Amino acid sequence: MSSSEPQEPSAPSSEPPSSDQSISKKAAKKEAMKQEKLRRRQETALASAASKLAVDEDDPLAGNYGDIPMEELQSKTPVDPSRWTRVENLEKSLEGKHVMIRGRAQAIRPVGKKMAFLVVRESGFTVQCLVQAQQDLVSVQMVKYAAALSRESVIDVEGLVSVPSEPIKGATQQVEVQVRKLYCVSRALPTLPINLEDAARSEAEIEKALQAGEQLVRVNQDTRLNFRVLDLRTPANQGIFSIQSQVENAFRQFLLSEGFRQIHTPKLIAGSSEGGAAVFRLDYKGHPACLAQSPQLHKQMAICADFGRVFEIGPVFRAEDSFTHRHLCEFTGLDVEMEIKKHYFEVMDIVDRLFVSIFDSLNQNCKKDLEAVAHQYPFEPLKYLRQTLRLTYEEGVQMLKDAGVEIEPFGDLNTEAERKLGQLVLEKYGTEFYILYRYPLAVRPFYTMPCYDNPQYSNSFDVFIRGEEIISGAQRVHNAEMLEKRAESCGIDVKTISTYIDSFRYGAPTHGGFGVGLERVVMLFCGLNNIRKASLYPRDPLRIAP
Amino acid sequence: MSSSEPQEPSAPSSEPPSSDQSISKKAAKKEAMKQEKLRRRQETALASAASKLAVDEDDPLAGNYGDIPMEELQSKTPVDPSRWTRVENLEKSLEGKHVMIRGRAQAIRPVGKKMAFLVVRESGFTVQCLVQAQQDLVSVQMVKYAAALSRESVIDVEGLVSVPSEPIKGATQQVEVQVRKLYCVSRALPTLPINLEDAARSEAEIEKALQAGEQLVRVNQDTRLNFRVLDLRTPANQGIFSIQSQVENAFRQFLLSEGFRQIHTPKLIAGSSEGGAAVFRLDYKGHPACLAQSPQLHKQMAICADFGRVFEIGPVFRAEDSFTHRHLCEFTGLDVEMEIKKHYFEVMDIVDRLFVSIFDSLNQNCKKDLEAVAHQYPFEPLKYLRQTLRLTYEEGVQMLKDAGVEIEPFGDLNTEAERKLGQLVLEKYGTEFYILYRYPLAVRPFYTMPCYDNPQYSNSFDVFIRGEEIISGAQRVHNAEMLEKRAESCGIDVKTISTYIDSFRYGAPTHGGFGVGLERVVMLFCGLNNIRKASLYPRDPLRIAP
C-alpha cells in the first residue's frame, strides 16, 4: 500500500503514543481546537486550489477531465454500474481494453509538466495510472489537473490497460492504466488530519527508520480514533473489520446449523437490570430504567418460553470506569442460551465446537485480512486444539501454586494470574485456547447454579484466549425458589426482577448458556494490544465520539 | 395443538379485549397486585399438592416415577443428550422401541384410577403418552402421580412406542408412548395466569363457540404481554419468531452474497443524534448523551471510511409517544448503506432483489410456521411481483386524486392515504409490495439528496407492504458544504454533528441506503394487526416490562 511519493508528516498526529489512561478532557479539547483551526486553514487552501484547478476552457480536450458537476452527482443520469471495472479485477488479461474505474487518489506524483502518476485505491486494491500528455488525447492542462488533485479524493479514471515490462511495486495490481479521461467525484481537503501512510505504518518500520536516522510519524491510538473515518481506511483496519464480520457470520452459521434461533431482547430495562456491573440509567416515560448490561434475563426467559436454543448478537452496555486495554462501555455481545438435559458440559461442548469452527473459518476464509493485520501489527497464529482443553478451577489454581503464584481458593483470578496461567497451559498443553470450569460460587452472578456436591463451587466456566478471559458461561438456576434465595443472598432486590423470577414458576427447563464479546474475539485472535482497535467507533469512559 | 381434556377458563385473562391506548398505569398496577395475590395462593396450593404427590415409599415400583431430586438437576451425572429422542422424530418406524423424551405436560387426562393420558410437547410437536397400571411395570401410585402433574411442567417420559389403530387427533405425532417411567424436571404452578389453549385460540373459534352458546376465554393483547413467557409458547408465536429469525437470515445472506459487510455502530451518541424523532436522553460520564434513533450517521461514516457496502442489524430507539398498532419505542433496525456510481436507483435495485429474495425464502422455508400463524391469525399470502413496481410520488398523488383523495403535493402521505394508495395499486397492478420514489424534500431528513432538476423533490423512496410503509431510503448528500447548509436549514445545530459532517471533507463517495424495521416486515408479511405480536418483549410508551 505504499507509494513512492515524498511524504510530509501531518501536524496533528505527531505526538508520542500515549496510554489510554492519559487522555484528559483538557487534551481532547485542545486537540479539537487545533483541528478546527487546521480545518479552517484547509478550507481556505482548498478554495484557492479549486480556482487554480478550474478547467482551461481554451483546451480543446477540456471535456476529458474536471470535477463532475454537482447536478450530475444528484442522480441525473442512470448508468449501469457494471460499466465500472473493480480495481481488484484489473488483470493482465485486460491488456489493451478500455476500462473505467472509481476509487481514491491514494498517491499523486507529477513527473515534470507532461506526466503524472496516480495510484488509485478501491476496497484495499490499488492500481497505478499514468496521465501523460499526448497529441489529441491528453493535454498538458489535464496533466496539471491530475497533479493538483488532493490525495484521498474520489475519482473516475478511464483509460487503456497496459502491462509494463517491470513489476509494479507501489500497487497491488500488476497492470497500468493509460489515462484518457479523469473526473473528480469528491475532493478531499488538501491537508488531511492523518496521512494514510502514517496510519498504516508498523512499529517495526518506525524503529527501523529511526535506526537509519529518520523520524517517521507515529499516529497514536487517540488521534486515530478522533479521525476514525480516515484511520479505518488502512489495510489493517479494513482487515480487522472483515474478520469481525466473519467471526459473527461463523458464529451464526454454526448455531443455526445446531438448531439455535436468533432472537432480539430489549436493551431498555425497567429498574436496574441484573445488578452487579454499573449500568447507564435513564428516564423512560417517567419510569426509572437502564440499559441492559447483557441479554441474560431475557434470553433465559426465552428458554422458559420454549425457544429451546437461542442466540443473540447485539450491543451490551457497561457504565464501569474501567480504563484498561480490554474494556469498553458499549460492545457487541454474542449470547447463547440452551436447554440442557443433564449437565452443563453440554454447553461447554457447544462452546468447544463453536469456537474451533470460528477459528478454522477465519484461517480458511480471511487469509488476506489476517495478513493485512499482521503486516502492521505482527502476531503469531492462534494455537488451539481440535478438542478444547478443559481444566477445573482447582487444577488451574494448583498449576499457579506450583509456579509460585498464590491464589485465594474461593476468589477470582486477576488479570495477571490469568496471563500467567495462560503461559503455563501453553507450555504444558500447547494451546492458547482452553476452558476453566467449576468456579467458586462467590465470584459468579446470582443466577449461576451451585455445584451439587459443594455449594462453594458452581457449574460455571470461563474460556481463555492468549491468557485473557473471553467467554463466561454456566448452568443457570431454573428453580424459582432457589433463584429468589440466591438473588437475595447476593443483595438484589427481588421485587425489581419479579417478572424474571416468575418465569421459572411456569415449568422451566434445565438450561445454561454463555456470553462472548465480539471485539475481544477479534482482538485476541489477532493478538491486538487494544480492544479499541476491534471496535468500529469505540465507547469508553472518556470517549463518546465520533 | 388442542387436547381433549376439559378446560377451565383462567381467571386473570378473561377481560374483554382492549385497544392499546386503554392501558393505564393504574390498571397495570391493579393487574400486578391481582397477580401477586394469585401467585401466593398458587404457591400455597403447590406446596400442599407437592406433599400429596410424594412418592409412595411402600410402592415397589417407586423408582420408576417421581420428581427428579435437585442435586441430580445440578449437573450431577453427565449423560449423552442424544439418549433423548425428540418428539418430532417419534414416527411409526420406531414401533416397539424404547424411547426417552423430554417435554412439557401440555395436557393431563386421568381415566379412572388406573389410566392417565399425557400429551407431551417439545418444540411445537406433541405426542400422546399412556400411563396404564400393569402388574410389575406401572403401579396405580404412578398413575396417580401422573394425573396429579400440573400442566406445562417439564417431564421425562420413558416408554415403548406403539402405533394405535386409529389416528390420534390430539397430537401432532401418530404414535403413542406406553409409559414405563415418568419423572418431573420442573413443576409449573397448578394454576397458570394464562392457559395455553386460551392463548392459542383464534377469533374465529371464539365466534363459532359463541354462536353455539359457549363463551370461551379471549386473552387480550396486554395480558399476553404481561405473561409473555407463557404466551410465546403458542404455535402461532413460535411460528412468528421462527419467521423473524428467517427474515433476518435471508436479509443477511443476500447482502453478504452481494459484497456487503456487517458492522456494529454505537447506540450511545453524544448530543442529540440526528434530530427529528424524540430521543431517549441519558448521562454519559457527565456528558449529555442519547440513544441512537438509527445508525444513519455512523453507517454513512463507514462509507466515508471505504467500507463500500455495509449493513447493520441492531436495536434502534424512539422516544416518541406513538400509540399506534405499528410503532414501538425500541425495535430491530435492518440498515443498509452503499456506494452508488451514478444514481439512487442502484439502491432501489438492491431493495427490489433483496425483498423478493426474503419473501421467496419465507414462502419456501417457513411453510409450517406460516401455517401456524395463519391458523390463529388468518391471512392471505403476500402478493408481490418478480420485479417490484416503482411509482413516483407524483404518480401516487395523482392516483389518489383520481380516486377522490386530495393530498398536499409537497406534504407526506398519512396512514389513511398510504392504505388507500395500497388498495389502488393492488387493484391496478396486482401487487401489495411496491416502491414510491421522488418524495418531496420537505418531508425527508436533512441528509437526503435533493433532485437535480427540482429541489422541491428529493432522491428518496419509501416502500410499502399491504398499504403500510416499511422501508425508507434515499441518496445522501455526500458534499460537506451542502450537508451543512441542509442541516442548518432543517434547524439542526451543526456543531453537535461536526464529526459526521467532517467525514465528508476527506473525500466522500456518492452513496445511498435504506432502513427497515424487522418487526414490521414480519407483521406485514403475516398480516398481523399489531407490531407487538412481532416483538419478543415489546417496548412502547406504556410498557417496559417484562
Chai-1 contact restraints between the chains, C-beta under 6 A:
chainA,res_idxA,chainB,res_idxB,connection_type,confidence,min_distance_angstrom,max_distance_angstrom,comment,restraint_id
A,E71,B,Y452,contact,1.0,0.0,6.0,A-B,restraint_1
A,L73,B,T510,contact,1.0,0.0,6.0,A-B,restraint_2
A,Q74,B,M449,contact,1.0,0.0,6.0,A-B,restraint_3
A,Q74,B,Y452,contact,1.0,0.0,6.0,A-B,restraint_4
A,S75,B,H343,contact,1.0,0.0,6.0,A-B,restraint_5
A,S75,B,Y344,contact,1.0,0.0,6.0,A-B,restraint_6
A,S75,B,N459,contact,1.0,0.0,6.0,A-B,restraint_7
A,S75,B,Q475,contact,1.0,0.0,6.0,A-B,restraint_8
A,K76,B,Y452,contact,1.0,0.0,6.0,A-B,restraint_9
A,T77,B,K342,contact,1.0,0.0,6.0,A-B,restraint_10
A,P78,B,H343,contact,1.0,0.0,6.0,A-B,restraint_11
A,P78,B,F345,contact,1.0,0.0,6.0,A-B,restraint_12
A,V79,B,K342,contact,1.0,0.0,6.0,A-B,restraint_13
A,P81,B,K341,contact,1.0,0.0,6.0,A-B,restraint_14
A,P81,B,E346,contact,1.0,0.0,6.0,A-B,restraint_15
A,W84,B,K341,contact,1.0,0.0,6.0,A-B,restraint_16
A,R104,B,G507,contact,1.0,0.0,6.0,A-B,restraint_17
A,S123,B,G308,contact,1.0,0.0,6.0,A-B,restraint_18
A,E152,B,Y506,contact,1.0,0.0,6.0,A-B,restraint_19
A,E152,B,G507,contact,1.0,0.0,6.0,A-B,restraint_20
A,S153,B,G507,contact,1.0,0.0,6.0,A-B,restraint_21
A,V154,B,G507,contact,1.0,0.0,6.0,A-B,restraint_22
A,V154,B,P509,contact,1.0,0.0,6.0,A-B,restraint_23
A,S186,B,G507,contact,1.0,0.0,6.0,A-B,restraint_24
A,S186,B,A508,contact,1.0,0.0,6.0,A-B,restraint_25
A,A188,B,Y506,contact,1.0,0.0,6.0,A-B,restraint_26
A,A188,B,G507,contact,1.0,0.0,6.0,A-B,restraint_27
A,L189,B,R505,contact,1.0,0.0,6.0,A-B,restraint_28
A,L192,B,Y506,contact,1.0,0.0,6.0,A-B,restraint_29
A,V229,B,M301,contact,1.0,0.0,6.0,A-B,restraint_30
A,V229,B,C304,contact,1.0,0.0,6.0,A-B,restraint_31
A,V229,B,A305,contact,1.0,0.0,6.0,A-B,restraint_32
A,V229,B,S503,contact,1.0,0.0,6.0,A-B,restraint_33
A,L230,B,Y506,contact,1.0,0.0,6.0,A-B,restraint_34
A,L232,B,A305,contact,1.0,0.0,6.0,A-B,restraint_35
A,R233,B,A305,contact,1.0,0.0,6.0,A-B,restraint_36
A,R233,B,D306,contact,1.0,0.0,6.0,A-B,restraint_37
A,S245,B,R261,contact,1.0,0.0,6.0,A-B,restraint_38
A,S245,B,Q262,contact,1.0,0.0,6.0,A-B,restraint_39
A,E248,B,Q262,contact,1.0,0.0,6.0,A-B,restraint_40
A,R261,B,S245,contact,1.0,0.0,6.0,A-B,restraint_41
A,Q262,B,S245,contact,1.0,0.0,6.0,A-B,restraint_42
A,Q262,B,E248,contact,1.0,0.0,6.0,A-B,restraint_43
A,I263,B,L536,contact,1.0,0.0,6.0,A-B,restraint_44
A,H264,B,T332,contact,1.0,0.0,6.0,A-B,restraint_45
A,P266,B,E330,contact,1.0,0.0,6.0,A-B,restraint_46
A,P266,B,Y537,contact,1.0,0.0,6.0,A-B,restraint_47
A,P266,B,R539,contact,1.0,0.0,6.0,A-B,restraint_48
A,K267,B,P315,contact,1.0,0.0,6.0,A-B,restraint_49
A,L268,B,E330,contact,1.0,0.0,6.0,A-B,restraint_50
A,L268,B,R539,contact,1.0,0.0,6.0,A-B,restraint_51
A,A270,B,I544,contact,1.0,0.0,6.0,A-B,restraint_52
A,A270,B,A545,contact,1.0,0.0,6.0,A-B,restraint_53
A,F280,B,L282,contact,1.0,0.0,6.0,A-B,restraint_54
A,L282,B,F280,contact,1.0,0.0,6.0,A-B,restraint_55
A,L282,B,L282,contact,1.0,0.0,6.0,A-B,restraint_56
A,Y284,B,I544,contact,1.0,0.0,6.0,A-B,restraint_57
A,K285,B,P541,contact,1.0,0.0,6.0,A-B,restraint_58
A,A289,B,I544,contact,1.0,0.0,6.0,A-B,restraint_59
A,M301,B,V229,contact,1.0,0.0,6.0,A-B,restraint_60
A,C304,B,V229,contact,1.0,0.0,6.0,A-B,restraint_61
A,A305,B,V229,contact,1.0,0.0,6.0,A-B,restraint_62
A,A305,B,L232,contact,1.0,0.0,6.0,A-B,restraint_63
A,A305,B,R233,contact,1.0,0.0,6.0,A-B,restraint_64
A,D306,B,R233,contact,1.0,0.0,6.0,A-B,restraint_65
A,G308,B,S123,contact,1.0,0.0,6.0,A-B,restraint_66
A,G314,B,G314,contact,1.0,0.0,6.0,A-B,restraint_67
A,P315,B,K267,contact,1.0,0.0,6.0,A-B,restraint_68
A,E330,B,P266,contact,1.0,0.0,6.0,A-B,restraint_69
A,E330,B,L268,contact,1.0,0.0,6.0,A-B,restraint_70
A,T332,B,H264,contact,1.0,0.0,6.0,A-B,restraint_71
A,K341,B,P81,contact,1.0,0.0,6.0,A-B,restraint_72
A,K341,B,W84,contact,1.0,0.0,6.0,A-B,restraint_73
A,K342,B,V79,contact,1.0,0.0,6.0,A-B,restraint_74
A,H343,B,S75,contact,1.0,0.0,6.0,A-B,restraint_75
A,H343,B,P78,contact,1.0,0.0,6.0,A-B,restraint_76
A,Y344,B,S75,contact,1.0,0.0,6.0,A-B,restraint_77
A,F345,B,P78,contact,1.0,0.0,6.0,A-B,restraint_78
A,E346,B,P81,contact,1.0,0.0,6.0,A-B,restraint_79
A,M449,B,Q74,contact,1.0,0.0,6.0,A-B,restraint_80
A,Y452,B,E71,contact,1.0,0.0,6.0,A-B,restraint_81
A,Y452,B,Q74,contact,1.0,0.0,6.0,A-B,restraint_82
A,Y452,B,K76,contact,1.0,0.0,6.0,A-B,restraint_83
A,N459,B,S75,contact,1.0,0.0,6.0,A-B,restraint_84
A,Q475,B,S75,contact,1.0,0.0,6.0,A-B,restraint_85
A,T499,B,A545,contact,1.0,0.0,6.0,A-B,restraint_86
A,T499,B,P546,contact,1.0,0.0,6.0,A-B,restraint_87
A,S503,B,V229,contact,1.0,0.0,6.0,A-B,restraint_88
A,R505,B,L189,contact,1.0,0.0,6.0,A-B,restraint_89
A,Y506,B,E152,contact,1.0,0.0,6.0,A-B,restraint_90
A,Y506,B,A188,contact,1.0,0.0,6.0,A-B,restraint_91
A,Y506,B,L192,contact,1.0,0.0,6.0,A-B,restraint_92
A,Y506,B,L230,contact,1.0,0.0,6.0,A-B,restraint_93
A,G507,B,R104,contact,1.0,0.0,6.0,A-B,restraint_94
A,G507,B,E152,contact,1.0,0.0,6.0,A-B,restraint_95
A,G507,B,S153,contact,1.0,0.0,6.0,A-B,restraint_96
A,G507,B,V154,contact,1.0,0.0,6.0,A-B,restraint_97
A,G507,B,S186,contact,1.0,0.0,6.0,A-B,restraint_98
A,G507,B,A188,contact,1.0,0.0,6.0,A-B,restraint_99
A,A508,B,S186,contact,1.0,0.0,6.0,A-B,restraint_100
A,P509,B,V154,contact,1.0,0.0,6.0,A-B,restraint_101
A,T510,B,L73,contact,1.0,0.0,6.0,A-B,restraint_102
A,L536,B,I263,contact,1.0,0.0,6.0,A-B,restraint_103
A,Y537,B,P266,contact,1.0,0.0,6.0,A-B,restraint_104
A,R539,B,P266,contact,1.0,0.0,6.0,A-B,restraint_105
A,R539,B,L268,contact,1.0,0.0,6.0,A-B,restraint_106
A,P541,B,K285,contact,1.0,0.0,6.0,A-B,restraint_107
A,I544,B,A270,contact,1.0,0.0,6.0,A-B,restraint_108
A,I544,B,Y284,contact,1.0,0.0,6.0,A-B,restraint_109
A,I544,B,A289,contact,1.0,0.0,6.0,A-B,restraint_110
A,A545,B,A270,contact,1.0,0.0,6.0,A-B,restraint_111
A,A545,B,T499,contact,1.0,0.0,6.0,A-B,restraint_112
A,P546,B,T499,contact,1.0,0.0,6.0,A-B,restraint_113
